[in-house]
C-alpha cells in the first residue's frame, strides 16, 4: 500500500459523523465514492476508514492514481496496489479478477477524477467478476457505476471543528493560539475560508511569516487562478482558489518559479530530483534547496523522511502557472533527460554493491519513468527504448512485466529502423529486454524469435556484452522448456559472448551466463561441477554485496544439496537465498525458493514447517499467475514431497497449516523463510 509512506503526517481532527456514514455505506454497498471539491479531505477520510476497519477484509489495496498520466496503465497500477506481480501475458484487468477471485478485498482508488471513464469501466468489470470485492473511491465527481453509493464530502461541519484543525496546524507552524481573542479571530478566518481543510492548512502555514490578525485580513477576493479555459479548471471551492492564490502571491519570485517547475513531477521526489529539474535560469541549482525549504514552510510542499510532494490541488495550480510561463515542453525534456541519466547509472551499477539501493530508487522513480517514457516515445524512440531497457531487470523483480512489454513494443515498432551500429548497445539491450519479458510471461515462441533478432543485432554491432546477455536469454528459455542439456553449452566459460571468466570482477552478462550454466549443469545431473561453479559465483556476488544473482546461486546450491541428501545444507542455502531476495523483491524467484525450502524442511523431519513453506510458495505463485513451478524438474520433487507430507500429517492438518501461510503477509513470509523460527499458529 503505497500511501503508508505519507499516512497521517499530521493529526486527524473531527469528521466523526462522516466516518460513520462512510462506514455504513461500505457495509451496505460494494462501491462507495467519496465525492467533493479538491482540498475537502477525501483522501484523509479514506485513509482513516482503511485503518479503522481492521481485519474486515482479507486484503487491502491502495491505488494512488494522482500520479498516473497514462490511462492505459490504470489496470496495471491497480494490480500493483493489490500485490499482484503477474508474469503472464494476460491483460492486467483479467489478472486482477483471477487474483482477487472470491477473496474479501477492499480496493481504494484515490483521485479518480482525471480518469473517469477508465475507472468506471475497470470498477464495473471488477465488481462483476469478484463477488466479495468492495471499492472505496475518491473523486471530485461520482463514477456513475451501477449501485454506486456516493458520499458527498463537505467542508468541516462546524466552526469548532475548523478552529480545532486550524489551531493544530498553527501550533505546528510555531504560532499557537494563545487566548480567547485568538480563537475568535481564528473562527472568523475559518468562516472566511469556508471551513475547507486544505485552505485552513495553507493559511496556518502563513503564520510563520505574519500575524493572525494580518492573516485574517488577507486579500481573499483579490487573487485567483491564472487565466485558463473553463473546461481546464477543476471544480473547486472559492476558498481553495483564493488561499492557494494568496499563498502564491506571498511567495518570492524564485519560489513561484520553483513551484511551477516542481508541479510537473507526477508524485513524490527527492532533493536531487528537484535540483536537476528546477535548477536553471533564473533559478541557480545552488538556490533550489533553500527555495524548496521556503515552500515547505508555506505548506506548498510537504516533506517527510527526506522526500517531498505536492497535494493535488497545489500541483494543479503550479501546472497552470507552468503553462502560463510556456515552460511545459522544456520541463518535460529536462525531466526525461534526468530520468534517463538516472536509469543509465542504475543499469551500469546493477551488478554490484549499489544494486540493493537501486531497486528502491527505481521503485520510487516508477511514476517518473512512466512519464519520461511517454514523452520520449513521442520525441525520441531510441531514448525511450534505452530508458525501459535500463530498468527492465528492476521491473521484472517488481512485477511490472506488462508495462515493460507495452513500452518496449512501442519503442521497437515495425516502423522504427534499428541503428546500423549502436556502440551504446541500446537496440540490442531493448531486444534483449523484450525477449526477457516475453520469456517470463510464458510467450516462449515469440521470445525465441526476439532472442534470434537480438543475437543478429549484437553480432552486427560487435556487442560482446549483448552477446553474453542473449546467451543467458537463450539458456533461460531452454531451462524453462525442460532442456537443461541445451542450456549449458551456449554459456560455457570461455565461449564467445560469455564475457570475462570468474573469479574476479565479472560483467553482468558474464555473471548471468555463469548462472544459466549452473542451472544447466544441475538439471543434467553434473552436480559436482554445478556445486563448484555455484559456490564460486555465490562468493563473487557476496564479495560485491550483489543480491539478485547471489540469490539464484543459493537456490541452485539448495537444490544440489537436496539431490545429494544433505538436507540441513539445503535448508541453509534456501534461507540464504530468501535473505538476498528480501532486499530486492522478485516474487517469481521467491516462489521457486520457497518450494525448495519446503522440500528441504521435509527432509529434515520438520513437517509442519514444510507444509507452511509450501503454503508460502503457493501464495507467491498465485501472485505471479504462473501454473508452472520454476524449472520443470522442481515440479516432480514438489509433488512427491507434498504427497508424503499429507500422508504423514493428515490432510486436515496439512491444509490448515498450508492455508495459514497463503493468508499471511508476503513480507512476513519471506522473513520467516529467511530467518527460521517456529511456524506461526503451531
N, C-alpha and C positions, 0 to 999 in steps of 0.2 A: 504494500500500500504506500504509494509514493508520497502521499500527503503527510505522513507522520513526521517528515523532516521539518515541517513548518507548523505542526499541530500545536495549538494553544500557546503561541508565543506570548500572548497577553491573556489576562484573566477573562473568564466568561461571566457576563453580568446580565441578570434579568432573563426575559423570554420564557418564563415558566409556562404561561398559557400556550404559547406557540409550540413548545416541546410536547405538551400534552396532546394538542391537535394533530401534530405530525405523527406521534407515536400511535394514536388511534387510527389514523389514516393508513399507516403501514400494516397494522393488524388486520384491517378490514379489506384492503386492496393490495394489488401486486405492483402497481405503478403509482408512485406519488411524486408530483413535481412541485418543488418549491419555486414559486414564480414571484418576481418582483424586480424593482429597479436595481441598477448597479449600486453597490455600496450599502445595500439594506441589510446584509448579513446572512445571505442564503448559505454560503459555504460554511460559515461558523456554526450555523444551526445544524447543517448536515453532519459536520464533524461530531458535534455533541450527541446527536442521535446515534451515530455509529458507536461511539464509546460507551453510551449508556445502555445499549441493547444487550451487551454481554455475549453469551453463547447462544443467542436465539437462532443463529444460522450456523451451518457447518463452516461457512467461509464468507469473507467479505472482500470485495474488490473495489478499490477506489480509482477511477479513471479520471485524471485531471485533463480535461480537454482544452483548457485555456491556451496551451502552447501548441496545439495541433492546428497547423495551417493547411495540411494536405488531407482533404476529406477521404481520399482513397485508403488512408491508413487508420480510419476510425476503428474498424473491427480489430485490426492488429493491436491498436492501443488498448482496447478493452481486454483482449486476450492476455496481454502482458499484465494488466492490472489484476486479472484473476489468477495469475501464477501459471498460465499455460505457456509452455515452451515448445510449441508444436513443430515437429520435424517431419511433417508430411506435406504433400502437395495440395492438401485441401484448402479451400477458401477459409480465411480466419473465422467468418461467421459460422460456417459448418463445424469447424473445430471447436468453437466455443460451445455450441449446442451439445456436441458429444461429450465435452469435458464436464459441463455443468450437469447435464442429464437430469436426474430427479433429485439432486442434492438441494438442500435448503440453503440457498445462497442469497446474499444481499449484494447487489451491484450498485455503486454510486457513480453516476455520470455528472461530473461537476463542470459547469459552464458549457451548456449545450447551445446557447443562443446563436452562435455563428455557424452551426451545422444542423439546423432544424430538420431538414428533410432526411439527411443521412441518419441522424439519431432516431427519428421517427420510424424509419424502415428497420433499422437494426433492433430497436427495442421491440417492435411488433414481432419480428422473427424469433427473438429470444424468448419472449413470453409465451409464444405459441409452442415452441419446442421444449421448454424447460418448465414443467408444471409447478415446481417449488421455488422458482426464482422470483425475487422481489427486486424492483428497481426504484431507487431514490434519485431523482434528477434535480439539478438546479439550473434554472434558465430564466431569462428575462421575460419569456413568453412560454405558455404551455406547449407541450409537444404535440398535442391533439391526436393522441393514440386512444383507441377504444378502451373504455374502462379506466382511463386516467383520472386520478384524484388530484386536483390542483389545490395547493395550499398557498394562498396569496400572502406573501411576507410583507408586512407594512413596517414603517419606522417604529421605533420603540413606543410602546403603548402609553406611557405616562412620562411626565416631566421628571418625576422622581427617578425612574429608571435611567432616563437620559442623563440627568445630573450625576448619578452614580457612575455611569460609564465615563462621562467627561472628567469627573474628579479622579477616577482611577488613572486615566491616561495623563492628566495634568500632573499627578504625583510622579508618574514615570518620567515626565519631562523635567522634573525638578522644581515644579511650581504648584505645590499642593494648595487646595482651597483652605483658607485659614479660619474663616468665621462665617457667621450667618450672612453677612453682606456679600461675601464671595459667592456663597451658594445662591443668593438671589440673583446676582449678576449672571452666574452660570446658567440658572434656569431661564433667564431672558435670552441668553445666547442659544440655548438648546431649542427654544421655540423658534428663533430666527432660522436655525438650521434644520427645522422640520423634524428634529429628533432622529435624523438619519445617522446610523453608526459611523460610517466612513467619514462623513462630514465632521462629526464630532471628534474623531481621532485626528484628522488633519488639522482641525482648529486647535486642539490641545497641544499639538506639536509646536504651534507658533508661540506658545508661552515661553519657549526657550529664549525668544528674542524680543518679546513685547509683554506689556501688562495685560491682565484680564480685561480691564476697562477699555483699553485701546482695541483689543481683540473684539470685544462686544460691539464696538463702533465701526467695525470693518466695512468696506465698500461692497456690500453683498450684491447690490444691483448693478455695479459698475463693470464687472468682469464676467466673461462668458467664454464659451468655446470659440476657437477660431472659425472663420467662415468655412463652410463645407456644405455639400449638397444635403438636403434634408434627409434623404434616404441613408446617408452615411453616418448620421448621428444616432447612436443608440439611445433608446428612450431612457431618461434619467431624471431624477428629481432636480428641480432648480437649485436646491440647497447643495447638491453634489457638484453641479456645474459651477456654481459660484465659488464654492470652497476650493475646488481644485484650481479654478481660475485665479483665485486670490493667492493660493499657495504659489502658483506660477508667477504671479506679479511680484510677490515678495522675494523671489529668487533673484540672485545676481545673474547677469547675462551669461556667464560661463556655466552656471548651474542650470539655466534653462537649456542651453545647448547640450549639456551632458544628459539631461532628462530626455530630450528629443532623441539623441543618438542611442541611448540605452533602451529606449522603448522599442527598438527594432528587435531586441533579443526575445526569443519566444518563451523563455522560462527563467529559472534561477541562473546566476552567473557568479564567477569569482572576480577578484580584483584584477587579475591579469587580463581576463577577457574584456573587462571594462576599459583597461588602459589601451589594449590593442585596437579595440573597435572605435573608441571615442576619442583617443588621443590624436588630434590633428588640428591644423589651423582652424580657428584661432585658439584652440584649447591644447596647450602643450601636454605631451604624455606625462610629464612630472607633476602636472597640476590636476590630473584626473583623481588621484587618491584623496586629496583634501576636498576637492569639489564633491566627490561621492560621499564623503563623511558629512558634508553640509546637507546633502539631500537626505541622508539618513536622519539627521537631526530634525528635519522638517517632515519626517514620515512619508516623504515621496518614495523613498526606497526603504525596504525592510532588510535588516541584517541579522543573520543568525548563523553561528558556527562557521564563520568565515565565508559565507555565501550571501548573495543579495537577490532580491526580487522586487518587482513592482506588482501591486494589485492591478487587476484587470482594468478598472476604470481609469486609474492613473496612467497605465501603459497606453490605453487608447487615446487619452488626451495628448500624451507625448508624441504618438504616431501622427496625430493630426498636425501637430506643430512641425514634425519632421517633413511631412508633405508640404506644408506651407513654405518651409525653407528650401524645398526642392532637393532634399538630401537622401531620398529613399534609394535611388539607384546606386549612388556612391557608397552608401552604408551597406547595402546588400553585397556589393562586390568586396568591400573591406572585410565584412563578416565571413564570406565564403573563403577568401584567401587566408584568413586567420584560422578557420576551422580546418582547411586543407593542410596548413602548416602543422597544426597540432596532430592530425592523423598521420602525417608523414613521420613525425617523431615517434608516434606510438608504433607504427609499423617497423621502424628501424630498431626500436628497443623491445620488441615483443619477446624475443628470446634472450632473456637476461634478467638482472635484478630489478629492473623497473617494471616488469610485467604485471605484478600484482597491483601496483598503483595505477597503471594504465587501464586495467579493467574497470576500476571505479571511475576514473576520469572519463573514459569513453561512455560509461553509463550516464554520468552527469551531463555529458555533451550530446546525448541522444537527440533531443529536440533541435539543437543547433545543427547537428549533422544532417538531419532531415531537411531543415530549412536551407542549408547551404547546397545540398544535393539538388533540391528543386530549382534553386537559382542557376546552378551550373548546368543542369540539363537543358535549360533554355538559352544559355550563353556560351558554354564551353563543355561539350560532351566528354572530351578526353579528360578534362579535370574532374568531371563528375564520376567517370569510371575509376580514376585514380583514388578519389575520395572514398568510394564504397569499397574498392579493393583493399584499401589500407585498413579498414575496420572489419572486414568480413570475419576474420578469426575471432575477434572480440564479440561480434554479433552472434556468431554461431553458439558461443557459450551462453549468451544471454537469451537465446531463443528467438532472435529476430530474423529467422531464415526467410520468411515470406517477404518482408520488405527489402531485405538484401537482394533477393531474386528480382523483385519488381524494379528496383533501381538499376541493377546490373543489366537486365534485359533491355531496359530503355536506353541505357548508355551504349550497349552493343546492339544497336538496331541494325537491320539489314542495310539501311541507307548510310550507315557510318562506315567509311572505308578505314581499315586498320592502317596505322602508320607503317611505312615500308621499313623503317628501322626505329626502334624505341629503346634508346640506351637507358632510359629510366625504368624500363620493364612494365610500363603502365598497361599496355594492351595484353601482354602475357599474364600479368597479375589479375587483370579483370576477367580474362577467360578462365584462369585457374579458380578464381573466387566463385564464378558462376558454376563451374564444374563441381566444386565442393558443395555448394548449396543444393544442387540437383542430386548429388550423391546422398546427402543426409536426408533429403526429402523422399528418398526411395525411387527417384526417377533415373534409374541406372542406365537405360539405353541413351537417353539424352546426355547423361553425364559422360558416357564413353565418347560420344561424338564431340562434346566440348573439350574433353581431355585430348583427343586427337588433334583438334584445331589448335589447342594450346601448345602441344608439342611441336607442331609445324611452325607456329609463330616464334616459339623460343629458339628453334633451330635456325630459322632465317635470321633472327636478331642476335645469334651467338650469345644467348642469355643463359649462362650457366646456372644462376640462381633459379630461373624459370624452369629449366630442365630438371633440376632437383625437385622442385615443387610438383611438377607434373608426374614425376616418377612416384612421389608419395601418393598423389591422387589416383593414379592407375593401380598402385598396390592396394590402396584402401578399397577400391572397387572390387578387386579380386578377393580380398578378405571377406567383404560383406556378402559376396556371391558364393562363398564356400570354396574358394580355390587358393588355399594358403601356399601351395607349391608354386603357383604362378605369381604370387605376390612378392616372394623373396628375390628372385633373380634380378628384377629391374632396379633394385636398390642395393645390390651387393656393394659393400665398401670398395671404393676404387673404380667402380664403373662410371661411365660418362653420366654427368648430371647429378651424381650423388654429392659432390662437393668435398669439403675438407674431411679427412679421416678424423676419428676420435682416437685417443683423448685430445685435449687441447680445447681451444675455444671454437666450436663449430659454428657454421652458419645455421640459420633457422632451417633452411632446406636440408642440410646435412643431418640435423637432428631429427627432422620429420622422416627422412629416408631411413635412418637407423631404426626409428620406432617401428615403421612398417616392416622392416627386415626382421625385427624381433618377433612381431606378431606372426609373420610367415614361418619363421623357424619353429615357434611354439606349435602353431597349427599343424605343421607337418611332422611333429614328433622329435625334432632335433633339440632336445631340452638342454643338454649341456652347453651347447653354443648359444642357445637363446638366453640361458641364465647369465652367461658371461657377458654377452652384449648388453643385456638389460641392466645388469649391475653397473657396467661401465657408463651407460647412458644416464642412469639414475644418479651416479656420483657426480658426473659433469654438471647435471642440472642442479643438484643440491649445492654444489660449489658456486654456481651462478645465481642461486636463490630464484630459480625458474620453477614454475608450478605446473603448467599445462602438460608439457612433455614428461616431466617427472611423475605426474600422477598416473599416466598411462604406462610408464615403465614399471611403476609399483604394481599396477594392475596385472601386468604380464608376470611379474615375479610372484604374485599371489597365485596365479593360475599354474605356473610351473611348480611351485611348492605343493599345491594340491595334487597335481599329477604325479609328483614324486613321493606322496604320502607324508609330507612334512606339514601337518595341519596347523600347528602353532605358528610356524613361519608364515603360512598362508594368511592367517588372521592378522599378523603384524603388518604384512605388506598391504593388505586390503585397507587396514586402518590408516596406514601412511598415505595411501592414495586418496582416501577421503579427506585427510588433513590438508593435502595440497588442493583438493577440489574446493574446499570451503572458502578459499581465498579468491576463487575466480568463477564460481558457479558451475556451469556445464551440466545441465540436468541429464543429458544423454549419457555422459560418462559416469555420473553418479549412479545412475540406474545399473550400468554394467558392473560397477564395483560392488554395489550392494548385493547383487546376485552372487558374486564371488565370496563376499564376506559371509553370506548365509551358508553357502556350501562349506566354507572352511569352519565356521562355528559348529555346524552339524558334525563335522569330522572330529572336533574336539569333545563332542558329547554335550555341548551346551545347546540343547534342542529348543528351549523357549526363545533364546536369543536368535537362533537361526530362523525360527518362524517369524519373529519380529523383523529381522533383516529382510526376509522375503516380502513381507508387507511393505516395508520401506521401499524396496526395489519396485514393487507394483505401483506405489504412489508416484514414483518418478517416471516409470514407463508410461503410466496413464497421462502424465503431464506432457510428454513428448509425442504421444499419439502413435507410437510405433508398435505394430504387432510383433516384430522380431525382437529378440533379446540379445543385441550385440552380434558378435560373430556367431555363425551357426552352431559351432561345437559347444558353446556355452548352454544353448537351449536344452540339449540332451542331458548335460550334467545337472542342470536345474531341475528338470522334470523328474529325474531319478531321485534326487535328494528330497524333493518335496513329497514324493510318494512315501519315501522312508519316514519322513517326519510325521506325516498323517497317520501312518500305521503305529508309530511309537507314542505320539501324544494323544491320538484320538482326533477325529475330525472336529469335534466341538471345541476342544481346547486350542487346536491349531488355528481354526477360523477366528476365534476370539482374539488371540494374540496377533494374528495377521491383520485383522480389521482395526485393532488399536493403532497399528503403525500407519495404515492407509489414511487414517483420520488425523494423524499428528501433523504438527507444523514442519515444513520442509527443512528449515534451518536446524530445528531441534533434532530431526532425524539424522542429518549429516553430523552434527556434533556428537550424538550418541554413537554413531558408527565410527567416528574418528577417535573418540576418547574412551570408548568402552563404558563399563558400568552396568548396573542392574537393568533389566528390562522394565520399562515403565508399566505399572499395574500388576506386576507379578508378585 
